[in-house]
Amino acid sequence: MAELRRDPIAGRWVIVDNEHPNKPEDFEYEQSIPKGGICPFCYGNESMTPPEIDSFRDSHSAPNTSGWQVRVVPNKFPALEAKGDLNRRGLGIYDMSNGVGTHEVLIESPSHDKDIPDLLNQEVENIISMAHRRSNELIKDKRFKYILLFRNYGRAAGASLEHPHTQIIALPMVPKNAMEEIRGAHKYFEYRGRCIYCDIIRQETQEKERIILENKHFLSFCPFVSRFPFEIWIIPKRHVGYFSHTPQEEIADLASILKETIAKIKKIFVNVSYNFIIHSSPINGDDDIEYYHWHIEFMPKLMRVAGFEWGTGFYIDPISPELSAQYLKAIK
């Protein structure tokens, strides 16, 4: 019989198929295959992007030329723009404001066809360090209330350009999905006086059934209430609410566990498309949110969300997180 599981943070339900779970070979997915063509993110094409905002580059190289390792540019077709005031207003019962925010693209390396597992550890550290640096810079703008960092890898995951990149969007309000997590974490903290994410870490560490990888500072595991097959969370063991507050000395461990986690997935599902999202506390509020705990949620694109999910808010996972973790742990 299938099992219903309730997420203790957001309160959503999932249905887990324990009776006839899918095997990895049962999943049909669209592979991420390079299509070729001119890429604006590649070496030598720097003039094809808007002028860079920041970069790690050779000391003798000039901005907007070759010689960079990581490069951040404004999105050419931004969802939001930094100029102007928010100007909140109403139209009858409807709320409106100007589309104030930022939309940046972090170009992760000069290599067009290298995903994170193909990079050196130092190269992955550079990506995380730049995301960290941009987050800390954007926090200074008091108009922004939330910073969203996400990665779409492969066309099935929404990537419009093949060259691996991360997107950074600063929003003037806290999005609904983030707010659901924050409220759930706050409710748990008020009831128990503890961070729910820290309690999840303690339970996962004790049970060990869903853990994939672990190092000194981070844990990689399939969450008990997985919405998607082979969903993975990467979470700092030390309680910290903001990704931007991650100490520099922990970035090497984050780079290592992120690289190895994605490598395991891609050994099971060759060229799979995926998304990962950094969930962090809101910024520029009246108080620090002591009860929230930043983390990464990673989702390979192995199935489509359809009518049942849209109609109910329930998710159906055709393989339990325990079995997913078992497959992943077996990959060397």
C-alpha positions as CSV (number, residue, x, y, z in Angstrom):
1,M,0.0,0.0,0.0
2,A,1.2,3.5,-0.7
3,E,2.2,5.7,2.2
4,L,1.1,9.3,3.0
5,R,3.8,11.5,4.5
6,R,3.4,15.0,5.8
7,D,6.1,17.6,5.6
8,P,6.5,19.0,9.2
9,I,7.8,22.3,7.8
10,A,5.4,23.4,5.1
11,G,2.6,21.1,6.0
12,R,2.3,19.6,2.4
13,W,1.6,15.9,1.9
14,V,3.3,13.5,-0.4
15,I,2.3,10.0,-1.6
16,V,5.2,7.5,-1.6
17,D,4.9,4.3,-3.6
18,N,6.4,1.6,-1.3
19,E,4.6,-1.3,-2.8
20,H,5.7,-1.1,-6.5
21,P,8.6,1.5,-6.5
22,N,10.3,2.5,-9.7
23,K,13.8,1.3,-10.3
24,P,16.3,3.8,-11.9
25,E,15.9,2.2,-15.3
26,D,12.1,2.7,-15.1
27,F,12.4,6.5,-15.4
28,E,12.1,8.0,-18.8
29,Y,13.7,11.4,-19.0
30,E,14.9,13.9,-21.5
31,Q,18.7,13.9,-21.6
32,S,20.6,17.1,-21.7
33,I,22.4,16.9,-25.1
34,P,24.5,19.8,-26.4
35,K,23.0,21.5,-29.5
36,G,26.0,23.7,-30.6
37,G,25.9,27.2,-32.0
38,I,27.4,30.5,-30.8
39,C,27.4,30.9,-27.0
40,P,27.5,34.3,-25.4
41,F,28.9,32.9,-22.2
42,C,32.0,31.3,-23.8
43,Y,35.6,32.7,-23.8
44,G,36.0,35.3,-26.4
45,N,32.3,36.2,-26.5
46,E,32.4,38.6,-23.6
47,S,31.0,41.5,-25.7
48,M,27.8,39.5,-26.3
49,T,26.7,39.9,-22.7
50,P,25.9,43.1,-20.8
51,P,29.0,44.5,-19.0
52,E,30.1,42.3,-16.1
53,I,29.2,43.2,-12.6
54,D,31.9,41.1,-10.9
55,S,34.4,38.4,-11.8
56,F,37.3,36.3,-10.6
57,R,40.0,36.7,-13.3
58,D,43.7,36.8,-13.9
59,S,45.3,39.9,-12.5
60,H,46.6,41.1,-15.9
61,S,43.2,40.8,-17.7
62,A,40.7,43.6,-18.1
63,P,36.9,43.4,-17.4
64,N,34.8,42.1,-20.2
65,T,37.7,40.3,-21.8
66,S,39.0,36.7,-21.6
67,G,41.1,35.7,-18.6
68,W,38.2,35.1,-16.1
69,Q,37.4,32.0,-14.1
70,V,33.9,33.1,-12.9
71,R,31.9,36.0,-14.3
72,V,28.7,37.7,-13.2
73,V,26.6,39.8,-15.7
74,P,23.1,41.3,-15.7
75,N,20.5,39.0,-17.3
76,K,20.0,40.3,-20.8
77,F,16.2,39.8,-20.4
78,P,15.7,40.5,-16.7
79,A,12.6,39.5,-14.8
80,L,13.2,42.6,-12.6
81,E,15.3,45.7,-12.8
82,A,17.1,47.7,-10.0
83,K,16.1,51.2,-11.1
84,G,13.3,53.1,-9.6
85,D,11.1,52.8,-6.5
86,L,8.7,50.0,-5.6
87,N,5.6,52.3,-5.5
88,R,3.2,49.8,-4.0
89,R,-0.4,50.6,-5.0
90,G,-3.8,49.1,-5.3
91,L,-6.1,48.6,-8.3
92,G,-9.5,47.8,-6.6
93,I,-8.9,44.6,-4.7
94,Y,-5.6,43.9,-6.5
95,D,-2.1,44.9,-5.2
96,M,0.6,46.1,-7.5
97,S,4.1,47.5,-7.5
98,N,6.8,48.3,-9.9
99,G,9.1,45.4,-11.0
100,V,12.0,46.5,-8.9
101,G,14.7,43.9,-8.1
102,T,17.8,42.5,-9.8
103,H,18.4,39.6,-12.1
104,E,22.0,38.4,-12.5
105,V,23.7,35.5,-14.2
106,L,26.7,33.8,-12.7
107,I,28.7,32.2,-15.5
108,E,30.4,29.3,-13.7
109,S,33.4,28.7,-15.8
110,P,34.8,29.3,-19.3
111,S,34.1,25.6,-20.2
112,H,30.9,25.3,-22.2
113,D,30.3,21.6,-21.7
114,K,31.5,21.0,-18.1
115,D,28.9,20.5,-15.4
116,I,29.8,20.8,-11.7
117,P,31.1,17.2,-11.4
118,D,33.5,17.8,-14.3
119,L,35.2,20.8,-12.6
120,L,38.1,20.9,-10.2
121,N,37.2,21.4,-6.5
122,Q,38.7,24.9,-6.6
123,E,36.6,25.8,-9.6
124,V,33.4,24.7,-7.7
125,E,34.6,26.7,-4.7
126,N,35.0,29.8,-6.9
127,I,31.3,29.4,-8.0
128,I,30.1,29.3,-4.4
129,S,32.4,32.1,-3.3
130,M,31.1,34.4,-6.0
131,A,27.4,33.5,-5.2
132,H,28.3,34.2,-1.6
133,R,29.9,37.6,-2.5
134,R,27.0,38.7,-4.7
135,S,24.5,37.8,-1.9
136,N,26.4,39.9,0.6
137,E,26.5,42.8,-1.9
138,L,22.8,42.7,-2.7
139,I,21.8,42.6,0.9
140,K,23.1,46.2,1.2
141,D,20.1,47.4,-0.9
142,K,17.3,47.9,1.6
143,R,14.6,47.6,-1.1
144,F,15.3,43.9,-1.4
145,K,13.7,41.4,1.0
146,Y,14.7,38.0,-0.5
147,I,17.6,36.7,-2.5
148,L,16.9,33.7,-4.7
149,L,19.8,31.6,-6.1
150,F,18.9,28.8,-8.4
151,R,20.4,26.7,-11.2
152,N,18.6,25.2,-14.1
153,Y,20.7,22.6,-15.8
154,G,19.5,21.2,-19.1
155,R,16.5,22.2,-21.3
156,A,14.0,20.0,-19.4
157,A,14.9,22.0,-16.2
158,G,14.3,25.3,-17.9
159,A,17.8,26.3,-19.1
160,S,17.6,28.5,-22.2
161,L,21.4,28.5,-22.7
162,E,23.5,25.3,-22.5
163,H,26.6,26.9,-20.9
164,P,26.3,26.1,-17.1
165,H,25.2,29.1,-15.1
166,T,23.5,30.1,-11.9
167,Q,20.9,32.9,-11.6
168,I,20.6,35.4,-8.8
169,I,17.4,37.3,-8.3
170,A,16.8,39.9,-5.6
171,L,13.1,40.4,-4.8
172,P,11.3,43.3,-3.1
173,M,9.1,40.8,-1.1
174,V,9.4,37.3,0.3
175,P,8.0,34.7,-2.1
176,K,5.1,32.4,-1.1
177,N,7.1,29.1,-1.1
178,A,9.8,30.6,1.1
179,M,7.2,32.2,3.4
180,E,5.5,28.8,3.9
181,E,8.8,27.3,5.1
182,I,9.6,30.2,7.3
183,R,6.1,30.1,9.0
184,G,6.4,26.4,9.5
185,A,9.9,26.7,11.0
186,H,8.6,29.5,13.3
187,K,5.6,27.5,14.5
188,Y,7.9,24.6,15.3
189,F,10.4,26.9,17.1
190,E,7.6,28.5,19.2
191,Y,6.3,25.0,20.2
192,R,9.6,23.2,20.9
193,G,12.2,26.0,21.3
194,R,14.4,24.4,18.6
195,C,15.2,24.8,14.9
196,I,13.3,22.1,13.0
197,Y,16.1,21.8,10.5
198,C,18.6,21.1,13.3
199,D,16.2,18.4,14.6
200,I,16.0,16.9,11.0
201,I,19.8,16.8,10.9
202,R,19.9,15.0,14.3
203,Q,17.3,12.5,13.3
204,E,18.8,11.8,9.9
205,T,22.3,11.4,11.5
206,Q,20.9,8.9,14.0
207,E,18.8,6.9,11.5
208,K,21.4,7.1,8.6
209,E,18.9,5.5,6.3
210,R,18.5,8.5,4.0
211,I,22.0,10.0,4.2
212,I,24.0,10.0,1.0
213,L,27.2,11.9,1.9
214,E,28.5,13.6,5.0
215,N,31.6,15.7,5.8
216,K,32.7,18.0,8.6
217,H,30.3,20.8,7.9
218,F,27.5,19.5,5.6
219,L,25.0,16.7,5.2
220,S,23.6,15.4,1.9
221,F,20.4,13.3,2.2
222,C,17.1,12.4,0.6
223,P,14.4,14.1,2.8
224,F,11.8,11.9,4.5
225,V,9.0,13.8,2.7
226,S,10.5,13.9,-0.8
227,R,8.2,15.5,-3.4
228,F,10.2,14.1,-6.3
229,P,12.2,10.9,-7.1
230,F,15.8,11.3,-6.0
231,E,15.2,14.7,-4.4
232,I,18.2,15.7,-2.3
233,W,18.9,18.3,0.4
234,I,22.3,19.6,1.3
235,I,22.3,21.4,4.6
236,P,25.0,22.9,6.9
237,K,25.3,21.0,10.2
238,R,26.0,24.3,12.1
239,H,22.8,26.4,12.5
240,V,22.9,29.4,10.2
241,G,19.9,31.2,8.7
242,Y,21.6,32.9,5.8
243,F,23.6,31.4,2.9
244,S,25.5,34.7,2.9
245,H,26.7,34.1,6.5
246,T,28.4,30.8,5.6
247,P,32.0,31.1,6.9
248,Q,34.7,31.1,4.2
249,E,36.4,28.1,5.8
250,E,33.2,26.0,5.2
251,I,33.0,26.7,1.4
252,A,35.5,24.0,0.5
253,D,33.3,21.4,2.2
254,L,30.2,22.7,0.5
255,A,31.9,22.6,-2.9
256,S,33.0,19.0,-2.3
257,I,29.7,17.6,-1.2
258,L,27.8,19.5,-3.9
259,K,30.1,18.2,-6.6
260,E,30.0,14.6,-5.3
261,T,26.2,14.6,-4.8
262,I,25.6,15.7,-8.4
263,A,28.2,13.2,-9.7
264,K,26.3,10.3,-8.0
265,I,23.0,11.4,-9.6
266,K,24.6,11.7,-13.0
267,K,26.1,8.2,-12.8
268,I,22.7,6.8,-12.4
269,F,20.9,9.1,-14.8
270,V,23.2,10.1,-17.6
271,N,22.9,13.7,-18.8
272,V,19.9,14.3,-16.6
273,S,18.5,17.8,-16.3
274,Y,18.0,19.2,-12.8
275,N,17.3,22.2,-10.7
276,F,18.8,23.2,-7.4
277,I,17.7,26.1,-5.3
278,I,19.3,27.8,-2.3
279,H,16.7,28.4,0.4
280,S,17.8,31.2,2.7
281,S,16.3,33.6,5.3
282,P,14.7,36.8,4.1
283,I,16.8,39.9,4.3
284,N,16.4,43.5,5.5
285,G,13.6,42.7,8.0
286,D,13.1,44.1,11.4
287,D,14.6,41.0,13.2
288,D,17.0,38.2,12.5
289,I,15.1,35.0,11.9
290,E,16.8,32.7,14.4
291,Y,14.6,29.7,13.7
292,Y,15.4,29.3,10.0
293,H,18.3,27.2,8.5
294,W,19.6,27.7,5.0
295,H,19.9,24.7,2.7
296,I,20.0,23.6,-0.9
297,E,17.2,21.6,-2.5
298,F,18.2,19.5,-5.5
299,M,15.6,18.0,-7.9
300,P,16.5,15.9,-11.0
301,K,13.9,16.1,-13.8
302,L,12.7,12.5,-13.8
303,M,8.9,13.2,-14.0
304,R,6.4,15.9,-14.8
305,V,4.1,17.6,-12.4
306,A,0.6,17.1,-13.7
307,G,-3.1,17.6,-12.9
308,F,-3.2,15.7,-9.6
309,E,-0.3,17.7,-8.2
310,W,-1.6,21.1,-9.4
311,G,-5.1,20.3,-8.2
312,T,-4.3,19.1,-4.7
313,G,-0.8,20.4,-3.8
314,F,0.0,16.7,-3.1
315,Y,3.0,15.1,-4.8
316,I,3.4,11.5,-5.8
317,D,6.9,10.0,-5.4
318,P,7.2,6.7,-7.3
319,I,10.3,5.7,-5.2
320,S,10.8,6.1,-1.5
321,P,13.6,8.4,-0.3
322,E,15.1,5.5,1.6
323,L,15.4,3.5,-1.6
324,S,16.7,6.5,-3.6
325,A,19.4,7.0,-0.9
326,Q,20.3,3.3,-1.1
327,Y,20.9,3.6,-4.9
328,L,23.0,6.8,-4.5
329,K,25.1,5.4,-1.6
330,A,26.0,2.4,-3.7
331,I,27.6,4.7,-6.4
332,K,31.4,5.0,-5.9
